[in-house]
């Protein structure tokens, strides 16, 4: 084989200073049989930290263990079949990590190149490989990886624990035991009796793997144990050689956890199923998802969201700002869907300014969750109307929604067309709230939520408004130190309605104050009756903008606290950031008065508004609660992590406690702990639960 020309640093085509931008010693995986050393030298000169290999053997595990997000695969000199096999071997692991795969080949016009791209290659560099061209190609690949990782992290798509499949395990370093879920134990053929978890040694997990996969697993485990660094390894499922898993190891103070991810390189979906700008599913991905659900005889309610007058945003602020706004809209939509229907739901971007959300419930067309989709549409329109921050400007958007339930015999395209017609009607007409519904080929009808508003007025007296408590954990020792009271509406027809939809309905019906008073009284009375096991827990209750605008709120609220018998010094009042926008001066005075009365005060959902720094300057606070979307960003790009750490550092520098909301993975927890967060809450440890389950949880944690 003729050795391709490679220009060394210092030769023609040398690196310019711009080519060092933002690499910051990031790991780079290189696989090249003939040019490993030279490519490593070029990468090192460009500011990367190369991890290089010559052989394809165990390349998948080596890439995952390198923690690189870019893989460079040199297929020059390979046959067509060898090159295709090499791409297939690496592409699944690269895609699972949200990375990019750069191919080095002799001629990008070769007839088999489209097959390599279809197999998973994302970038190609052919011809003479000199320092400047190689560095530029790496930068382009890194930009794609940064966009994928940065946009997937907020939506919870990257390295999220697949709890629906219950494939997870945790290593306790103190007890030297492995707690493994029954589903994973069964998949790996580890026969263990017991109901919820099986107690094993970590050697049992390694011995369950095929011999060829054990070395990579041992190396990753040693990295997690000895270096306290995240690691990963891939392996085949025993007796199913065509099926592979990736295990991501995330260390913490007491050991580390394994998050298991399916890696099916032969049947994985096309990259066209993903919208690269937002990280959501694309139109093609949405169609595949809906058709798959319909094939299971399950009928989704499809909600099409259209943004209004978006061309004006691009004209006034530029395309770059417009793209950023679309990504922010995607984040808000994903957060709302996660709160209402985290399972059996889809969020996708199908055109430039249109998004689709699908909710599934039941196996009968008459059970399509159109009512829940209507509630969600109300929240979406309100959420999109909240201003977006774009540098020195506040941008306000509008939205309209079209809904269509899936019917027996429908294809995804038919349902989407029906939803599109409903959206067109909503844009043309004066539908209440900007929402229209189309059922089959009928004309669209206006959604009227008068029933919900009327039902809410009876819900308080009939006991339909229930209180749950989400535990808050101390970062230093994972002990439960407090809870946040959260309301749920158990509607007799629509089922459970979360706090966001509940308060949106209350606000439209001018019923916010009675609802808030009811929730405060219920939460305080229930907490006052807690058993002795819970006597040291703090209680946090939410206060709305409508509350703080009432002149006698402080007097009435303190009277409710004292009447309940709950100690003032165990109570924290949380004001949502959105509620502070128009009431900053009044909020500052109220917080001073609450603290003088012996209570603690906090800002909830910090980081989601557009005047966050003003709150730190103007408000007398005890705690900051970082919004879940901000906390998730710590798993994103290096720039995301800098922003999250800056927020935490500011809070700690001002002597404030910092509580992270919505913590869902061990990696988030470990990174937030290192950044200085003092407490956290989220599904990683516990959802919102009843007082009885809370007492059981606290007792179980006692020595």
C-alpha positions in Angstrom: 0.0 0.0 0.0 1.3 3.4 -0.9 1.6 5.5 2.2 -0.6 8.6 2.0 1.1 12.0 2.3 0.8 13.4 5.8 2.2 16.8 6.6 3.9 17.1 10.0 3.6 20.1 12.2 6.0 22.7 11.0 5.6 21.7 7.3 3.5 23.3 4.7 -0.1 23.5 5.7 0.8 24.0 9.4 -1.7 24.8 12.0 -3.0 28.4 12.5 -3.9 29.6 16.0 -7.6 29.5 15.2 -7.4 25.7 14.8 -6.7 25.3 18.5 -10.1 26.8 19.4 -12.0 25.0 22.2 -10.2 21.6 22.0 -8.7 22.1 25.4 -7.1 18.7 25.5 -10.2 16.8 24.7 -9.8 13.0 24.1 -9.8 11.9 20.5 -10.0 8.2 19.4 -8.0 7.3 16.4 -8.0 3.9 14.7 -5.4 3.6 11.9 -3.3 0.5 11.0 -0.6 2.4 9.1 -0.7 6.0 10.3 -1.5 5.8 14.0 1.6 7.6 15.2 1.5 10.4 12.6 -2.2 11.0 13.0 -1.7 11.1 16.8 1.1 13.7 16.4 -1.1 15.9 14.2 -4.0 15.6 16.6 -1.8 16.4 19.6 -0.4 19.5 17.8 -4.0 20.7 17.2 -4.6 20.5 20.9 -6.3 17.1 21.2 -5.4 14.2 23.5 -5.2 11.3 21.1 -6.0 7.7 22.2 -4.9 5.6 19.2 -5.2 2.0 18.1 -4.1 -0.1 15.2 -6.5 -2.9 15.1 -10.3 -3.1 14.9 -10.4 -5.7 17.6 -12.3 -4.3 20.7 -12.4 -0.9 19.0 -15.9 -0.3 20.2 -14.9 -0.8 23.9 -11.7 1.2 23.4 -13.6 4.1 22.0 -16.1 4.1 24.8 -13.4 3.8 27.4 -11.5 6.7 25.9 -14.4 9.0 26.7 -13.9 10.7 23.3 -16.8 12.1 21.4 -15.0 11.9 18.0 -13.6 8.8 16.5 -11.2 9.0 13.5 -11.3 5.9 11.4 -8.6 5.4 8.7 -10.0 3.1 6.0 -7.4 4.0 3.4 -6.0 0.7 2.0 -9.0 -1.3 3.1 -11.2 -3.2 0.8 -14.8 -2.0 0.4 -16.1 -4.8 2.7 -13.4 -4.2 5.3 -14.2 -0.4 5.4 -17.9 -1.1 5.7 -17.3 -3.6 8.5 -15.1 -1.1 10.3 -17.7 1.7 10.1 -20.4 -0.6 11.4 -18.2 -1.7 14.3 -17.7 1.8 15.6 -20.7 3.8 14.4 -23.2 2.4 16.9 -21.0 3.3 19.9 -20.3 6.7 18.5 -24.0 7.4 17.9 -24.9 6.1 21.4 -22.4 8.7 22.9 -23.7 11.5 20.7 -20.4 11.7 18.9 -19.1 12.1 15.4 -17.2 9.6 13.1 -14.6 11.0 10.8 -13.5 8.8 8.0 -10.1 9.1 6.3 -10.2 7.7 2.8 -8.5 8.0 -0.6 -11.4 9.3 -2.7 -14.7 10.6 -1.5 -16.1 9.9 -4.9 -15.7 6.1 -4.6 -18.9 4.3 -5.4 -19.1 2.7 -1.9 -18.9 6.0 0.0 -22.7 6.3 0.2 -22.8 2.9 1.9 -20.3 4.1 4.5 -22.3 7.2 5.2 -25.5 5.1 5.6 -23.6 2.9 8.0 -22.9 5.8 10.3 -20.0 7.9 9.1 -20.7 11.6 9.7 -17.6 13.3 8.2 -15.1 12.4 5.4 -11.6 13.6 4.7 -9.9 12.4 1.5 -6.8 13.2 -0.5 -3.7 14.6 1.1 -4.0 14.6 4.9 -1.9 17.6 6.2 -2.0 19.3 9.5 -4.4 22.2 8.6 -6.9 20.0 6.7 -6.9 17.4 9.5 -7.4 20.0 12.2 -10.3 21.6 10.3 -12.0 18.3 9.8 -11.7 17.6 13.5 -13.2 21.0 14.3 -16.2 20.4 12.0 -16.8 16.9 13.6 -16.5 18.4 17.1 -19.1 21.1 16.2 -21.6 18.4 15.3 -20.8 16.4 18.4 -21.2 19.5 20.5 -24.6 20.2 19.0 -25.8 16.7 19.5 -24.6 16.4 23.1 -25.7 19.9 24.0 -29.2 19.5 22.6 -29.8 15.9 23.8 -28.7 16.5 27.4 -31.5 19.0 28.3 -34.1 16.7 26.9 -32.8 13.8 28.9 -32.0 11.7 25.9 -28.3 11.1 26.5 -27.2 8.5 29.0 -30.6 8.6 30.7 -31.4 5.5 32.8 -34.0 3.5 30.8 -36.2 3.0 33.8 -39.0 1.6 31.8 -36.8 -1.4 31.0 -35.4 -1.5 34.5 -31.8 -2.2 33.3 -29.6 -0.8 36.0 -27.2 -1.7 38.8 -25.2 0.0 41.6 -21.9 -0.9 43.3 -21.6 -0.1 47.0 -17.9 0.3 47.6 -18.3 0.2 51.4 -20.3 -3.0 51.5 -18.6 -4.3 48.4 -21.9 -5.5 47.0 -23.7 -5.1 43.7 -27.4 -4.3 43.6 -28.7 -5.4 40.2 -32.2 -5.1 38.8 -34.1 -8.4 38.1 -34.5 -7.5 34.5 -30.8 -7.0 33.9 -30.0 -10.1 36.0 -32.3 -12.1 33.7 -30.9 -10.6 30.5 -27.3 -11.5 31.6 -28.4 -14.9 32.7 -27.5 -14.2 36.4 -30.1 -16.4 38.1 -30.8 -14.6 41.4 -33.8 -15.1 43.7 -35.6 -12.1 45.2 -38.2 -9.5 44.3 -36.6 -6.2 43.6 -32.8 -6.4 43.8 -30.2 -9.1 43.8 -27.2 -8.8 46.1 -24.1 -9.9 44.2 -20.4 -9.2 44.0 -19.1 -7.3 41.0 -17.2 -10.3 39.9 -20.5 -12.0 39.2 -21.4 -9.3 36.7 -18.0 -9.7 34.9 -18.3 -13.5 34.8 -21.7 -13.2 33.2 -20.1 -11.6 30.1 -18.6 -13.4 27.2 -14.8 -13.9 27.6 -14.0 -11.5 24.8 -15.9 -8.7 26.6 -14.5 -9.2 30.1 -11.2 -7.3 29.6 -12.9 -4.1 28.5 -15.4 -4.4 31.4 -12.6 -4.8 34.0 -10.6 -1.9 32.6 -13.7 0.4 32.8 -14.5 -0.8 36.3 -11.0 -0.1 37.4 -11.1 3.4 36.0 -14.3 4.1 37.9 -13.0 2.6 41.1 -9.4 3.8 41.1 -9.7 7.1 39.3 -13.2 8.1 40.2 -13.8 8.9 36.6 -16.8 8.0 34.3 -16.1 5.1 32.1 -17.9 2.8 29.7 -17.7 -0.6 28.1 -19.7 -2.5 25.5 -20.6 -6.2 25.4 -22.8 -8.8 23.8 -25.8 -10.1 25.5 -25.1 -13.7 26.4 -26.6 -16.2 23.9 -27.6 -13.2 21.7 -24.4 -12.3 19.8 -26.3 -9.9 17.5 -27.5 -7.8 20.4 -25.1 -5.5 22.3 -25.3 -3.2 25.3 -23.3 -0.2 26.5 -22.8 0.2 30.2 -21.9 3.7 31.4 -20.3 3.8 34.8 -20.7 7.0 36.9 -18.8 7.2 40.2 -20.0 9.0 43.3 -19.0 9.2 47.0 -20.2 5.7 47.9 -19.4 3.7 44.8 -20.7 3.9 41.3 -23.8 3.1 39.2 -24.2 1.4 35.9 -26.6 2.9 33.3 -27.4 0.4 30.5 -28.1 1.5 27.0 -29.1 -0.7 24.0 -26.7 -0.6 21.1 -28.1 -2.3 18.1 -25.8 -1.5 15.2 -27.7 -3.5 12.7 -31.2 -2.2 13.3 -30.6 1.2 14.7 -32.7 4.0 13.3 -31.4 6.3 10.6 -29.8 9.6 11.7 -32.6 11.2 9.7 -34.9 10.3 12.5 -33.3 13.0 14.6 -33.5 16.8 14.2 -29.9 17.9 14.6 -30.8 21.5 15.6 -32.9 20.6 18.6 -32.0 17.0 19.4 -35.7 16.1 19.1 -37.1 13.5 16.7 -37.5 14.6 13.1 -40.6 14.3 10.9 -39.4 10.9 9.8 -38.7 9.8 13.3 -42.2 11.0 14.4 -43.8 9.0 11.6 -41.9 5.9 12.5 -42.9 6.3 16.2 -46.6 6.9 15.6 -46.8 4.0 13.1 -45.1 1.7 15.6 -47.6 2.7 18.3 -50.6 2.3 16.0 -49.3 -1.2 15.0 -49.6 -2.1 18.7 -53.3 -1.1 18.6 -52.6 1.9 20.7 -54.1 5.3 19.7 -52.1 8.5 20.2 -53.4 12.0 20.5 -51.3 14.1 18.2 -50.7 17.7 19.0 -49.2 20.0 16.3 -47.7 23.2 17.6 -47.1 26.1 15.2 -45.1 29.2 16.1 -46.5 32.5 14.8 -44.7 35.3 12.9 -41.3 33.6 13.3 -40.0 35.1 10.1 -40.0 38.4 11.9 -37.5 37.0 14.5 -35.1 35.9 11.7 -35.5 39.3 10.0 -35.0 41.4 13.1 -32.3 39.4 15.0 -30.7 37.1 12.4 -30.9 33.4 11.6 -28.5 32.5 14.4 -30.8 34.0 17.0 -33.8 32.3 15.3 -32.2 28.9 15.5 -31.4 29.5 19.2 -35.0 30.3 19.8 -36.2 27.1 18.2 -33.8 25.1 20.5 -35.2 27.0 23.5 -38.8 26.3 22.4 -37.8 22.6 22.1 -36.5 22.6 25.6 -39.7 24.1 27.0 -41.8 21.6 25.1 -39.8 18.7 26.4 -40.0 19.9 29.9 -43.8 20.2 29.8 -44.2 16.8 28.3 -41.8 15.3 30.8 -43.9 16.7 33.6 -47.2 15.5 32.2 -46.4 12.2 30.4 -42.8 11.2 30.7 -43.6 7.7 29.3 -45.5 6.9 26.1 -44.9 10.3 24.6 -43.0 11.8 21.7 -41.7 15.3 21.0 -40.5 16.1 17.5 -39.7 19.0 15.2 -41.2 18.3 11.8 -40.7 21.6 9.9 -39.0 24.8 10.5 -41.4 26.2 13.1 -43.8 23.3 13.7 -43.4 20.7 16.5 -45.5 17.6 17.1 -46.3 16.0 20.4 -47.9 12.6 20.7 -49.4 11.1 23.8 -50.5 7.5 24.1 -53.0 5.9 26.5 -55.1 2.8 26.3 -55.8 0.3 23.6 -59.1 1.7 22.3 -59.6 4.6 20.0 -62.2 6.0 22.3 -59.5 6.2 25.0 -57.1 8.4 23.0 -55.9 11.0 25.6 -57.3 14.0 23.7 -58.3 15.7 27.0 -54.8 15.4 28.4 -53.4 16.7 25.1 -55.8 19.7 25.4 -54.5 20.4 28.9 -51.0 20.2 27.5 -51.8 22.5 24.6 -53.0 25.2 27.1 -49.7 24.9 29.0 -47.7 25.1 25.8 -49.4 28.3 24.5 -48.8 29.9 27.9 -45.2 28.7 28.1 -44.3 29.9 24.6 -45.8 33.3 25.4 -43.3 33.8 28.2 -40.4 36.0 26.9 -37.2 34.5 25.6 -33.8 36.1 26.3 -31.6 37.0 23.3 -28.7 39.0 24.6 -30.0 42.5 25.3 -33.5 41.7 23.8 -36.6 40.0 25.0 -38.3 38.1 22.3 -42.0 37.2 22.6 -43.5 34.4 20.5 -47.0 33.1 20.0 -48.3 29.6 19.3 -51.4 27.9 18.0 -52.2 24.2 18.4 -54.1 21.6 16.3 -55.1 18.3 17.8 -56.1 15.0 16.2 -56.8 11.6 17.8 -55.6 8.5 16.2 -58.3 6.3 14.8 -58.4 2.6 14.0 -56.8 2.0 10.6 -55.0 5.4 10.5 -51.4 5.8 9.3 -49.2 8.4 10.9 -49.3 10.6 7.8 -53.1 10.7 8.0 -53.1 11.7 11.6 -50.5 14.4 11.0 -52.5 15.7 8.1 -55.6 15.9 10.2 -53.6 17.7 13.0 -52.2 20.1 10.3 -55.7 20.9 9.1 -56.8 21.7 12.7 -53.7 23.9 13.2 -54.6 25.8 10.0 -58.1 26.3 11.3 -56.7 27.6 14.6 -54.4 30.1 12.8 -57.3 31.3 10.6 -60.0 31.5 13.1 -60.5 33.0 16.6 -60.6 29.7 18.5 -60.6 30.1 22.2 -57.0 29.8 23.4 -55.7 29.1 19.9 -56.6 25.4 19.9 -58.6 23.4 17.4 -59.4 19.6 17.3 -60.2 17.5 14.3 -61.7 14.0 14.7 -61.5 11.9 11.5 -62.8 14.0 8.6 -65.1 16.2 10.6 -64.7 19.9 10.6 -62.5 21.1 13.5 -64.1 22.1 16.7 -63.1 24.8 19.2 -61.7 23.4 22.5 -63.6 24.8 25.4 -62.2 24.3 28.9 -65.2 25.8 30.8 -65.9 22.3 32.2 -62.4 22.1 33.8 -62.7 25.6 35.3 -66.1 24.7 36.7 -64.8 21.3 38.0 -62.0 23.0 39.8 -64.4 25.0 42.0 -65.8 21.7 43.2 -62.5 19.8 43.5 -61.4 21.5 46.7 -64.5 20.4 48.6 -64.6 16.9 47.1 -61.0 16.1 48.1 -59.7 15.7 44.5 -56.7 18.0 45.2 -54.1 15.8 46.8 -50.7 16.6 48.3 -47.5 14.7 47.6 -44.0 15.4 49.0 -40.8 15.1 47.0 -37.7 14.3 49.2 -34.7 16.6 49.1 -31.4 15.0 49.8 -28.2 16.4 51.3 -25.4 16.1 48.8 -22.8 15.2 51.4 -24.4 12.0 52.8 -27.6 11.4 50.8 -29.7 11.8 53.9 -33.3 13.2 53.5 -33.3 16.7 54.9 -36.5 18.1 53.6 -39.4 17.9 51.2 -41.2 20.0 48.6 -45.0 19.9 48.8 -46.5 19.4 45.3 -50.2 19.4 44.3 -52.0 16.9 42.1 -55.6 17.0 40.9 -57.2 13.5 40.7 -59.9 14.4 38.2 -62.7 11.8 38.0 -62.7 12.0 34.2 -59.3 13.1 33.0 -57.2 11.3 35.6 -54.2 12.8 37.3 -53.5 16.5 36.4 -50.1 17.8 37.5 -49.3 21.0 39.2 -48.4 22.9 36.0 -51.8 22.2 34.3 -53.6 22.6 37.6 -52.3 26.2 38.2 -52.8 27.1 34.6 -56.5 26.2 34.8 -56.8 28.0 38.2 -55.2 31.2 36.7 -57.6 31.2 33.7 -60.6 30.7 36.0 -59.5 33.4 38.5 -59.3 30.7 41.2 -55.6 30.9 42.0 -55.9 32.4 45.4 -58.4 29.9 46.8 -56.4 27.0 45.3 -53.1 28.3 46.8 -54.7 28.9 50.2 -56.1 25.4 50.2 -52.7 23.8 49.2 -50.8 25.7 51.9 -53.3 24.7 54.6 -53.3 21.1 53.6 -49.5 20.8 53.3 -49.0 22.4 56.7 -51.7 20.4 58.5 -50.4 17.2 57.0 -46.7 18.0 57.9 -47.7 19.0 61.4 -49.1 15.5 61.9 -46.0 13.6 60.7 -44.6 10.9 63.0 -41.4 11.5 65.0 -39.3 9.9 62.3 -40.0 13.0 60.2 -39.7 15.7 62.9 -36.3 17.0 61.6 -37.4 17.4 57.9 -37.9 20.9 56.4 -41.1 21.6 54.4 -41.0 23.8 51.3 -44.3 25.3 49.9 -44.7 27.3 46.8 -46.0 30.9 46.7 -47.4 32.3 43.5 -47.3 35.8 42.0 -51.0 36.1 42.8 -50.2 35.4 46.5 -47.5 38.1 46.9 -49.7 40.7 45.2 -52.3 40.4 47.9 -51.8 43.1 50.6 -52.8 40.8 53.5 -50.9 37.7 52.3 -48.3 37.8 55.0 -50.7 38.1 57.9 -53.0 35.3 56.5 -50.2 33.0 55.6 -48.5 33.2 59.1 -51.8 32.7 60.7 -52.3 29.5 58.7 -48.8 28.3 59.7 -49.4 28.9 63.4 -52.8 27.4 63.3 -51.4 24.2 61.8 -48.9 23.8 64.6 -46.0 23.3 62.2 -42.8 25.1 63.5 -41.9 28.2 61.6 -38.2 27.4 61.7 -38.8 24.2 59.6 -40.7 26.0 56.8 -39.3 27.3 53.5 -41.3 29.5 51.2 -40.4 29.2 47.5 -41.3 31.9 45.0 -41.1 30.9 41.4 -38.9 33.0 39.2 -41.7 33.8 36.8 -43.7 35.2 39.7 -41.0 37.7 40.5 -40.8 39.5 37.1 -43.4 42.1 37.9 -43.3 42.0 41.7 -39.6 42.3 42.5 -39.9 45.2 45.0 -42.9 43.6 46.7 -41.2 40.2 46.8 -38.0 41.7 48.4 -40.1 43.2 51.2 -42.2 40.1 51.7 -39.0 37.9 51.9 -37.6 40.2 54.5 -40.8 39.9 56.5 -40.9 36.2 56.2 -37.3 35.8 57.4 -38.0 38.1 60.3 -40.9 35.8 61.2 -38.5 32.8 61.4 -39.1 31.2 57.9 -36.5 30.5 55.2 -37.1 31.8 51.6 -35.9 30.5 48.3 -36.3 31.3 44.5 -37.7 28.3 42.7 -36.9 27.4 39.0 -33.8 29.7 39.1 -32.2 30.2 35.7 -35.3 30.0 33.6 -36.2 33.7 33.6 -34.4 36.7 32.1 -33.4 38.7 35.1 -31.9 36.1 37.3 -28.9 38.2 38.4 -31.3 40.9 39.5 -32.8 38.5 42.0 -29.5 37.7 43.6 -28.9 41.4 44.0 -32.3 42.5 45.2 -33.7 39.6 47.2 -32.9 38.5 50.7 -32.6 34.7 50.1 -31.6 31.6 51.9 -31.7 29.1 49.0 -31.5 29.0 45.2 -33.3 26.1 43.5 -31.8 25.5 40.1 -34.4 24.5 37.5 -34.3 21.0 36.2 -33.4 22.2 32.7 -30.3 24.0 34.0 -29.3 21.1 36.2 -29.4 18.8 33.2 -27.1 21.1 31.3 -24.2 20.0 33.5 -24.1 16.8 31.4 -23.9 18.9 28.2 -21.0 20.8 26.6 -18.1 22.3 28.4 -19.7 25.7 28.0 -22.9 24.4 29.6 -21.0 23.1 32.6 -19.3 26.5 33.0 -22.6 28.2 33.2 -24.1 25.8 35.7 -21.0 26.0 37.9 -21.1 29.8 37.7 -24.7 29.8 39.0 -23.7 27.5 41.8 -20.6 29.5 42.7 -22.6 32.7 42.8 -25.1 31.2 45.2 -22.4 29.7 47.4 -20.4 33.0 47.4 -23.5 34.8 48.7 -23.9 32.3 51.5 -26.9 30.6 49.9 -27.8 26.9 49.9 -28.1 25.6 46.3 -30.7 22.9 45.6 -30.8 21.1 42.2 -34.2 20.0 40.9 -34.9 17.2 38.5 -31.7 15.1 39.1 -32.2 11.9 37.1 -28.8 10.3 36.5 -25.7 9.5 38.7 -23.6 11.5 36.3 -25.7 14.6 36.9 -25.4 14.0 40.6 -21.6 13.5 40.6 -21.1 16.7 38.5 -23.4 18.8 40.6 -21.7 17.6 43.8 -18.3 18.6 42.5 -19.7 22.0 41.4 -20.7 22.7 45.0 -24.5 22.0 45.1 -25.7 21.4 48.7 -29.0 19.5 48.1 -30.9 17.8 45.3 -34.2 16.3 44.4 -35.4 14.2 41.5 -36.4 10.8 40.2 -32.9 9.5 40.7 -33.8 9.0 44.3 -37.5 9.4 44.6 -40.6 11.0 42.9 -43.2 12.9 44.9 -44.8 10.5 47.4 -47.4 10.4 50.1 -46.6 11.1 53.8 -46.9 7.4 54.5 -44.4 6.4 51.9 -42.1 9.3 53.0 -42.1 7.9 56.6 -41.2 4.4 55.2 -38.4 5.9 53.1 -36.9 7.8 56.1 -37.2 4.7 58.4 -35.5 2.5 55.8 -32.5 4.9 55.6 -32.0 4.9 59.3 -29.1 2.8 60.6 
